[in-house]
Amino acid sequence: MVEAIDAPLPPTSTTPQVQDISLHGDDPPPRYIVRELPDLSPPSTTIPIIDLSRLLSGDEDGGREELGELKAALTSWGCFQLIGHGIPGELLDEVQVSAKQFFRLPSEEKQMCFRPEDDVEGYGNDPILSDKQILDWSDRLLLKLVPEDTRKLHLWPTNPTQFREVVSGYSDELKRIVEALMKAMARCVGLEEDCFLKQYGGKEMMMSRFNHYPVCPRPDVVLGVKAHSDGSGVTVLLQDDKVEGLQILKEGRWYGVPIIPHALVVNVGDQMQIMSNGIFKSPMHRAAVSATRERYSLAVFHLPDPEVEIGPAQDLVTKELPQQYRNLKNYSAINFDCFQKGEIALDSVKI
């Protein structure tokens, strides 16, 4: 559940960087202590694995079988590990190395990319919106990738020197992959393959969030990211290549997601759950922290332009499954408002 947020403070309020707090080795400040205590040893599980190369192959039998596996993953877990995606392993390694090099820079160098007080993009952490807000044990670099002409390049690191080129290349690869996945998602429920993409109105956004989870002396009472579902259409996560931390909630139990080298974790966002009329599930997930090892990840959120209206695909609205959600614009703003009130955004738009 999201934390209740009361007594709003100016959204320009910020907190010290978690990395700086971690260096002192003291117990986390009270603002980081969560109410639902983490499970330090959740059972590990093999979430579904989908091979994109099989989905896109000319092998009719293999493609049909993989499409069935995709539907099963989307309607049960709401997430899967994607292999056979075609992104060179060398590029994925470069993305991870570039992120680690940036977060390991001295504070004064990272400050050159610091998030402006009136913006969400840039380096920093979540703005404080309430004096009761529970904070995440993470520092972040949030950058818009698509549309390219809206990139705020003054917030993009120039150190490491390869950062911009590497991230731009990764962005191009993800755009290709997400569009292919959205077409396959449509096909697996019997829709024309462009059905979900057409709801974007030819407009899409991709936001990247580089996450750094410093060492924490009390992983039993702190989370890197609190439990939540994503407000995106689709989210693609590049996990740390050595340190686990992602946990998925299924049927009331938390499961740890293992690392598969060079696989991408893909999960349904709230907006895809809406467009599928509730057939696909947007999973609750969170990030744990470690007392001995820092962790890094990169989440990329693919979502419609906020001015474009989305809603359940009408071919998925039937007598047996009436329309579950209302048509709407700018779900991200609805999601943010609900978070402040301690409400679940999907519940607020349900018919």
Backbone torsions as a table, in degrees:
resi	resn	phi	psi	omega
1	MET	NA	149.1	175.5
2	VAL	-76.6	154.8	180.0
3	GLU	-76.3	142.3	174.7
4	ALA	-66.6	136.5	-179.0
5	ILE	-122.8	118.1	-178.1
6	ASP	-125.0	171.5	174.3
7	ALA	45.7	66.0	-174.4
8	PRO	-55.3	139.2	172.2
9	LEU	-107.0	165.5	178.5
10	PRO	-56.8	133.0	-178.1
11	PRO	-66.4	-3.0	178.1
12	THR	-82.4	-11.4	-179.4
13	SER	-64.9	137.0	-179.9
14	THR	-130.6	170.2	179.2
15	THR	-120.0	163.9	175.1
16	PRO	-59.5	153.6	177.4
17	GLN	-65.1	137.4	-177.8
18	VAL	-62.3	-34.7	178.9
19	GLN	-59.1	-38.0	179.1
20	ASP	-69.2	-38.6	176.8
21	ILE	-64.0	-41.6	-176.8
22	SER	-63.3	-35.1	-176.5
23	LEU	-62.3	-26.2	-179.3
24	HIS	-79.2	-19.4	176.5
25	GLY	75.0	8.7	180.0
26	ASP	-80.4	165.1	174.3
27	ASP	-60.7	147.8	-179.6
28	PRO	-60.2	144.1	174.4
29	PRO	-59.5	155.9	-177.4
30	PRO	-54.7	-28.5	-177.4
31	ARG	-65.3	-13.3	-179.1
32	TYR	-99.2	-4.9	-176.4
33	ILE	-80.9	119.3	-176.5
34	VAL	-84.3	158.8	-179.6
35	ARG	-83.5	-36.1	176.8
36	GLU	-96.5	103.9	-170.9
37	LEU	-66.0	139.5	-178.8
38	PRO	-66.8	154.2	170.7
39	ASP	-94.1	114.3	-175.2
40	LEU	-73.9	-17.5	-179.6
41	SER	-135.2	63.6	178.6
42	PRO	-68.0	150.4	176.8
43	PRO	-62.5	136.0	176.3
44	SER	-82.8	145.3	-178.4
45	THR	-140.2	151.4	174.3
46	THR	-90.9	96.9	175.5
47	ILE	-67.2	162.3	-176.6
48	PRO	-52.1	145.2	176.8
49	ILE	-115.0	125.5	-178.9
50	ILE	-116.8	132.6	179.6
51	ASP	-100.7	107.2	-177.5
52	LEU	-63.9	-33.9	-179.7
53	SER	-62.9	-33.6	177.2
54	ARG	-72.6	-38.6	177.9
55	LEU	-59.6	-36.8	-174.3
56	LEU	-97.5	0.7	-176.0
57	SER	-75.6	164.8	176.4
58	GLY	-83.8	1.4	178.5
59	ASP	-76.0	104.2	-174.1
60	GLU	-60.5	-45.2	-178.4
61	ASP	-67.2	-46.1	-179.4
62	GLY	-65.2	-40.7	178.5
63	GLY	-64.3	-40.7	179.6
64	ARG	-66.0	-40.6	179.0
65	GLU	-63.9	-44.2	-179.3
66	GLU	-66.8	-34.7	177.5
67	LEU	-63.8	-38.3	175.4
68	GLY	-64.8	-38.8	176.8
69	GLU	-64.4	-38.5	178.3
70	LEU	-63.0	-45.7	179.7
71	LYS	-60.9	-42.5	179.6
72	ALA	-61.7	-40.6	179.7
73	ALA	-65.9	-42.9	-175.9
74	LEU	-70.0	-30.0	-176.5
75	THR	-93.4	-10.3	179.6
76	SER	-111.4	-70.3	179.7
77	TRP	-78.7	-35.0	-173.4
78	GLY	78.4	10.2	-179.7
79	CYS	-155.9	165.7	178.3
80	PHE	-163.9	163.2	172.4
81	GLN	-94.4	126.9	-176.7
82	LEU	-100.7	121.8	174.1
83	ILE	-118.4	174.5	179.4
84	GLY	61.1	29.5	-174.9
85	HIS	-85.8	-13.5	174.8
86	GLY	88.9	-2.7	176.6
87	ILE	-78.4	125.1	-179.5
88	PRO	-57.6	138.4	178.3
89	GLY	-58.8	-32.6	179.8
90	GLU	-63.0	-37.5	178.9
91	LEU	-68.4	-42.3	178.4
92	LEU	-61.7	-40.2	177.7
93	ASP	-63.7	-40.0	-179.8
94	GLU	-66.2	-37.2	177.2
95	VAL	-61.6	-46.4	-179.1
96	GLN	-65.4	-43.1	179.6
97	VAL	-63.2	-43.5	-179.2
98	SER	-61.6	-42.3	178.8
99	ALA	-63.7	-44.8	179.9
100	LYS	-63.6	-41.1	179.8
101	GLN	-63.3	-38.5	179.2
102	PHE	-65.2	-51.1	-176.1
103	PHE	-65.4	-22.2	-179.9
104	ARG	-89.3	0.7	176.0
105	LEU	-67.4	157.3	172.8
106	PRO	-58.7	150.7	-176.1
107	SER	-54.6	-39.9	-176.0
108	GLU	-65.5	-29.2	177.5
109	GLU	-75.7	-40.4	178.9
110	LYS	-66.4	-27.9	-179.2
111	GLN	-61.8	-20.0	178.5
112	MET	-64.8	-20.7	178.3
113	CYS	-107.6	16.4	-172.3
114	PHE	-64.4	140.4	-179.0
115	ARG	-63.4	125.4	174.6
116	PRO	-61.3	154.6	-175.5
117	GLU	-63.6	-25.8	-177.1
118	ASP	-104.2	22.3	-175.2
119	ASP	-138.6	162.8	175.3
120	VAL	-103.1	-16.1	-178.2
121	GLU	-83.9	153.0	178.9
122	GLY	113.5	-174.1	-177.3
123	TYR	-90.6	141.1	177.1
124	GLY	156.2	-142.4	174.5
125	ASN	-143.7	-173.5	-175.6
126	ASP	-64.8	139.6	172.8
127	PRO	-65.4	148.4	176.9
128	ILE	-83.0	121.6	-178.4
129	LEU	-108.8	-7.2	-177.0
130	SER	-159.8	150.9	176.6
131	ASP	-77.6	-1.7	176.4
132	LYS	-110.8	3.8	-176.0
133	GLN	-68.4	131.6	174.2
134	ILE	-87.6	129.2	-172.0
135	LEU	-95.1	151.3	177.9
136	ASP	-86.7	143.2	178.6
137	TRP	-85.4	70.2	-178.6
138	SER	-159.8	149.8	168.3
139	ASP	-110.0	151.3	-171.1
140	ARG	-140.2	154.1	170.1
141	LEU	-125.5	111.3	-176.6
142	LEU	-106.0	123.0	-177.5
143	LEU	-137.4	137.5	173.8
144	LYS	-81.8	133.7	-179.6
145	LEU	-102.5	-40.3	-176.0
146	VAL	-135.1	135.9	-0.2
147	PRO	-67.6	145.2	-176.2
148	GLU	-61.0	-33.5	-176.5
149	ASP	-75.1	-1.5	176.2
150	THR	-106.6	5.7	178.8
151	ARG	-65.3	135.4	177.0
152	LYS	-95.5	81.4	-170.2
153	LEU	-65.0	-19.4	177.5
154	HIS	-68.8	-14.2	177.0
155	LEU	-99.3	-4.1	178.6
156	TRP	-83.5	132.1	-179.7
157	PRO	-59.5	141.5	169.0
158	THR	-101.3	-7.9	174.9
159	ASN	-130.1	116.3	8.6
160	PRO	-70.3	152.1	-172.0
161	THR	-64.4	-27.1	-177.6
162	GLN	-87.3	-2.4	-171.4
163	PHE	-54.9	-52.4	-173.9
164	ARG	-63.7	-43.7	-178.8
165	GLU	-65.3	-43.5	-178.4
166	VAL	-65.0	-46.1	-177.8
167	VAL	-68.5	-37.0	176.7
168	SER	-63.0	-42.0	178.0
169	GLY	-64.3	-40.4	177.9
170	TYR	-65.3	-39.3	178.5
171	SER	-59.8	-44.2	179.3
172	ASP	-60.9	-41.4	-179.9
173	GLU	-65.9	-42.5	-178.6
174	LEU	-67.0	-37.6	178.7
175	LYS	-58.8	-43.6	177.7
176	ARG	-62.1	-45.8	-175.4
177	ILE	-67.5	-45.5	-177.1
178	VAL	-64.8	-40.5	178.0
179	GLU	-63.1	-39.6	176.9
180	ALA	-65.2	-40.3	179.3
181	LEU	-66.4	-41.2	-179.6
182	MET	-65.2	-33.3	175.3
183	LYS	-67.7	-40.6	178.7
184	ALA	-67.9	-36.5	176.9
185	MET	-60.3	-40.9	178.4
186	ALA	-66.2	-44.7	-178.6
187	ARG	-62.5	-35.3	-174.2
188	CYS	-70.9	-13.7	174.2
189	VAL	-114.3	20.4	172.3
190	GLY	79.8	18.9	179.9
191	LEU	-99.1	160.8	169.6
192	GLU	-58.6	140.7	-169.3
193	GLU	-63.9	-22.7	179.6
194	ASP	-91.2	6.1	-172.3
195	CYS	-57.7	-50.0	-178.4
196	PHE	-71.3	-40.0	179.8
197	LEU	-63.5	-35.1	179.2
198	LYS	-64.1	-28.7	178.3
199	GLN	-64.6	-22.9	176.9
200	TYR	-73.1	-11.2	179.0
201	GLY	65.3	27.1	-178.2
202	GLY	78.0	4.4	-179.9
203	LYS	-121.2	140.5	178.0
204	GLU	-147.8	158.6	175.3
205	MET	-128.0	145.8	171.1
206	MET	-130.9	121.5	178.2
207	MET	-113.9	134.9	177.9
208	SER	-106.8	142.0	175.3
209	ARG	-131.6	107.0	175.6
210	PHE	-82.8	126.2	-175.5
211	ASN	-113.7	135.5	172.9
212	HIS	-123.3	121.3	178.9
213	TYR	-110.3	96.4	-179.1
214	PRO	-65.1	164.8	174.4
215	VAL	-56.4	139.2	-179.5
216	CYS	-129.2	126.1	-178.0
217	PRO	-69.1	-14.4	-178.6
218	ARG	-130.3	66.7	179.2
219	PRO	-66.8	-9.4	179.5
220	ASP	-80.0	-10.8	-178.6
221	VAL	-131.9	5.6	-174.4
222	VAL	-130.5	148.3	174.6
223	LEU	-124.0	145.7	174.9
224	GLY	-68.5	-40.4	172.2
225	VAL	-142.4	128.7	179.6
226	LYS	-67.1	162.8	-179.4
227	ALA	-59.4	134.0	-178.2
228	HIS	-166.1	163.6	165.3
229	SER	-111.2	155.6	-175.3
230	ASP	-83.4	144.3	177.5
231	GLY	-86.7	11.3	-176.2
232	SER	-84.8	-176.6	166.7
233	GLY	-86.2	-52.1	176.4
234	VAL	-139.3	141.8	175.4
235	THR	-119.4	136.8	177.2
236	VAL	-119.4	124.0	-176.8
237	LEU	-114.5	127.8	169.8
238	LEU	-97.4	108.3	-176.5
239	GLN	-73.7	161.6	168.2
240	ASP	-56.4	142.0	-176.2
241	ASP	-81.4	-5.1	-177.8
242	LYS	-133.6	-30.5	-171.3
243	VAL	-112.8	121.0	178.5
244	GLU	-79.9	159.9	179.2
245	GLY	-175.5	-23.4	180.0
246	LEU	-70.4	133.4	177.6
247	GLN	-130.0	139.1	-178.4
248	ILE	-116.9	137.3	177.3
249	LEU	-93.5	126.0	176.4
250	LYS	-140.1	123.0	178.7
251	GLU	51.9	44.1	173.7
252	GLY	80.1	6.6	-178.9
253	ARG	-129.5	140.5	179.2
254	TRP	-88.3	137.4	178.5
255	TYR	-126.0	139.0	174.2
256	GLY	-80.4	139.6	-179.8
257	VAL	-98.0	116.8	-177.6
258	PRO	-70.8	161.2	178.0
259	ILE	-87.7	127.1	168.7
260	ILE	-112.8	116.7	-175.7
261	PRO	-52.0	127.1	175.9
262	HIS	66.7	10.6	171.6
263	ALA	-84.8	155.9	175.5
264	LEU	-112.2	134.8	175.5
265	VAL	-89.2	121.0	-178.6
266	VAL	-112.8	129.7	174.8
267	ASN	-131.3	150.1	176.6
268	VAL	-68.1	136.0	172.7
269	GLY	-97.3	169.5	-178.6
270	ASP	-55.4	-38.1	-175.4
271	GLN	-69.7	-29.9	174.3
272	MET	-74.0	-34.1	174.2
273	GLN	-61.3	-39.9	177.7
274	ILE	-64.7	-49.2	-176.3
275	MET	-64.9	-28.2	178.9
276	SER	-89.0	7.6	-179.3
277	ASN	59.3	34.4	175.9
278	GLY	85.6	1.7	180.0
279	ILE	-71.0	-43.9	174.7
280	PHE	-86.4	147.3	-174.9
281	LYS	-109.5	130.2	174.7
282	SER	-89.7	107.9	-169.6
283	PRO	-79.9	146.2	169.1
284	MET	-74.9	136.8	178.8
285	HIS	-149.9	165.7	-179.1
286	ARG	-154.2	171.2	179.6
287	ALA	-124.0	125.1	176.4
288	ALA	-86.9	164.7	177.2
289	VAL	-121.7	170.5	-175.3
290	SER	-124.5	149.2	177.4
291	ALA	-82.9	-10.8	-174.0
292	THR	-127.2	-18.7	-173.6
293	ARG	-135.1	132.1	173.0
294	GLU	-77.0	160.4	-175.5
295	ARG	-139.6	150.8	180.0
296	TYR	-132.2	150.9	171.9
297	SER	-155.6	166.5	177.4
298	LEU	-135.3	115.8	176.4
299	ALA	-104.4	133.8	175.2
300	VAL	-119.9	124.2	-175.8
301	PHE	-103.7	124.3	179.5
302	HIS	-106.8	121.6	-174.0
303	LEU	-150.9	158.0	-179.9
304	PRO	-69.3	158.9	169.5
305	ASP	-57.5	135.9	-176.4
306	PRO	-62.2	-17.8	179.5
307	GLU	-88.6	-2.8	-179.1
308	VAL	-95.7	131.1	-179.0
309	GLU	-80.8	135.3	174.3
310	ILE	-121.5	165.0	177.5
311	GLY	-176.7	174.5	179.8
312	PRO	-59.5	135.3	175.4
313	ALA	-60.2	127.5	-172.5
314	GLN	-64.4	-26.7	177.3
315	ASP	-70.9	-12.6	177.2
316	LEU	-98.5	-0.1	176.4
317	VAL	-94.7	116.4	-176.5
318	THR	-133.0	174.7	175.5
319	LYS	-62.1	-38.7	179.5
320	GLU	-74.4	-29.5	179.3
321	LEU	-130.9	83.4	178.6
322	PRO	-62.0	168.2	-179.8
323	GLN	-59.8	124.0	-174.8
324	GLN	-90.2	-27.3	-174.3
325	TYR	-133.8	150.4	178.2
326	ARG	-80.0	157.5	173.4
327	ASN	-71.2	145.9	-173.9
328	LEU	-159.8	164.1	171.9
329	LYS	-118.9	158.7	171.8
330	ASN	50.9	56.5	178.9
331	TYR	-61.0	-30.8	-179.2
332	SER	-59.0	-38.8	177.9
333	ALA	-67.7	-38.7	176.9
334	ILE	-62.8	-44.1	179.9
335	ASN	-61.0	-42.8	-179.5
336	PHE	-65.4	-43.4	-179.9
337	ASP	-63.7	-41.9	179.4
338	CYS	-65.2	-38.6	178.2
339	PHE	-58.3	-41.8	179.1
340	GLN	-61.7	-33.8	-177.1
341	LYS	-90.0	-2.1	-177.7
342	GLY	74.4	27.5	-178.3
343	GLU	-110.6	161.2	175.8
344	ILE	-90.5	120.8	-172.9
345	ALA	-61.4	-41.5	-179.3
346	LEU	-60.9	-35.8	178.4
347	ASP	-65.0	-33.2	-175.5
348	SER	-73.6	-19.1	-179.5
349	VAL	-109.2	6.8	179.4
350	LYS	-78.4	140.2	178.3
351	ILE	-80.4	NA	NA
